[in-house]
Amino acid sequence: MIRHLGWRMKQPLHGFSTITPHDLLGLVEVGIYTMLGVLLSATAVLATVGSLHLLWIGIRDWTATDAIFELIDRLLLVLMLVELLHTVRISIRSHKLVVEPFLIIGLIATIRRTLVLGLHSDSFTKASQWSSDVESHFRASMIELSLLALLIAVLVASIYVGRTKRSQDDTEVAEH
């Protein structure tokens, strides 16, 4: 089993296989990643089933936008969970931590927050009377939206630079 997972064992002594602490920690790591993958999968399935309920609510009341925003929010959560599951799968296979999936998860989360904040900001503009409290919440929302836009630009640039660097490294390896 240990050889199947890609770990090397020391030579057996007197017919017994010895497992090094490194091998044991590797097995524990794979076990934890596997449990995490199962939990993420179950969470993604539950969120998807919940999305079907939101879709039904949106179909019944097709003029309201609240259900649509909630559905998009839920689907983006599912997308984040699937991306995390992909990251766990890569980590199990390569035994390396890859940065790009985390950047993509951050991008999805930022877009998700932007949509939620936009929905809440819409309620501020519908207020018939502007009070100082409503105005301060609206300003705080606009500042947060500006920072989220900046964060989206930084994350997209980081993903682009990471992919460009990786393709340059692949080209250099192929040439040698």
NORRASUL-V819988 format. One record per backbone hydrogen bond with DSSP energy under -0.5 kcal/mol. CO is the residue of the C=O (numbers start at 1). NH is the residue of the N-H. E is the energy in kcal/mol with one decimal. If there is no record, write none. Layout:
CO:NH:E
CO:NH:E
This chain:
1:5:-1.4
2:7:-1.8
3:6:-1.2
12:14:-0.6
13:16:-2.4
16:13:-1.8
18:10:-0.7
18:20:-0.6
20:24:-2.3
21:25:-2.7
22:26:-2.0
23:27:-2.1
24:28:-2.4
25:29:-2.6
26:30:-2.3
27:31:-2.5
28:32:-2.6
29:33:-2.6
30:34:-2.3
31:35:-2.4
32:36:-2.7
33:37:-2.4
34:38:-2.3
35:39:-2.5
36:40:-2.7
37:41:-2.3
38:42:-2.4
39:43:-2.4
40:44:-2.5
41:45:-2.3
42:46:-2.4
43:47:-2.5
44:48:-2.1
45:49:-2.5
46:50:-2.3
47:51:-1.6
48:52:-1.4
49:53:-1.2
50:54:-1.9
51:55:-2.5
52:56:-2.1
53:57:-2.2
54:58:-2.5
55:59:-2.2
56:60:-2.3
57:61:-2.3
59:62:-0.7
61:64:-1.2
65:69:-2.4
66:70:-2.4
67:71:-2.5
68:72:-2.7
69:73:-2.5
70:74:-2.5
71:75:-2.7
72:76:-2.4
73:77:-1.7
74:78:-2.2
75:79:-2.4
76:80:-2.2
77:81:-2.4
78:82:-2.6
79:83:-2.2
80:84:-2.4
81:85:-2.4
82:86:-2.3
83:87:-2.0
84:88:-2.4
85:89:-2.3
86:90:-2.3
87:91:-2.4
88:92:-2.3
89:93:-2.1
90:94:-2.9
91:95:-1.8
96:98:-0.7
99:102:-0.9
99:103:-1.6
100:104:-2.4
101:105:-2.4
102:106:-2.4
103:107:-2.2
104:108:-2.6
105:109:-2.8
106:110:-2.2
107:111:-2.4
108:112:-2.7
109:113:-2.4
110:114:-2.2
111:115:-2.3
112:116:-2.2
113:117:-2.9
114:118:-2.4
115:119:-2.0
116:120:-2.1
117:121:-2.6
118:122:-1.5
119:123:-0.9
120:124:-0.9
121:125:-1.4
122:126:-0.8
124:127:-1.0
129:131:-0.7
131:135:-2.4
132:136:-2.1
133:137:-2.2
134:138:-2.4
135:139:-2.5
136:140:-2.4
137:141:-2.2
138:142:-2.3
139:143:-2.4
140:144:-2.4
141:145:-2.7
142:146:-2.1
143:147:-2.3
144:148:-2.5
145:149:-2.3
146:150:-2.1
147:151:-2.5
148:152:-2.6
149:153:-2.1
150:154:-2.3
151:155:-2.7
152:156:-2.6
153:157:-2.3
154:158:-2.4
155:159:-2.5
156:160:-2.4
157:161:-2.7
158:162:-2.6
159:163:-2.4
160:164:-2.6
161:165:-2.7
162:166:-2.2
163:167:-2.4
164:168:-2.0
165:169:-2.4
166:170:-2.4
167:171:-2.0
168:172:-2.3
169:173:-2.2
170:174:-2.2
171:175:-1.8
172:176:-1.2
